[in-house]
């Protein structure tokens, strides 16, 4: 029986989620499988891959052939490297300890690269958010400045009318004061002769 290591599609429309399975090459893509050895989620950045390394290597030892995408996933997680190192052990070129040390060093370096990529993506997202916030603040500042200018223009437009009303009130007040002074003067003029006549009568 020819065995393939391939992806089996799950998930909903537009958001696929895959199982990494070992299956008979003659079975349907989403049909029966011999063993599920991992998952692959391409909806995250970077993609999330969970792989049972020992099971994958066991199937490779038994002659299972990975598809192109499955091969890339196995390589990404170090399954192909472990398969290669196990071949070296069988031939006597390496000891188990040497192979384990090489695999551990490779996995550590790979983890470092993945972490650096995640940090870079996080920083890029933070920069995008900061730029968006700055742009929003600038827009708000412009909006407030425009509103303040419109209010100042409205006040300036209303000021001449108020000044005219004040001027008219001052004119009316001045006219009233003049009229009052005239009335007072007439009263004084009329009272003076009467006072003089009384003084003359007293003297006589």
Order of alpha helices (4+ residues) and beta strands (2+ residues): beta-beta-beta-beta-alpha-beta-alpha-alpha-alpha
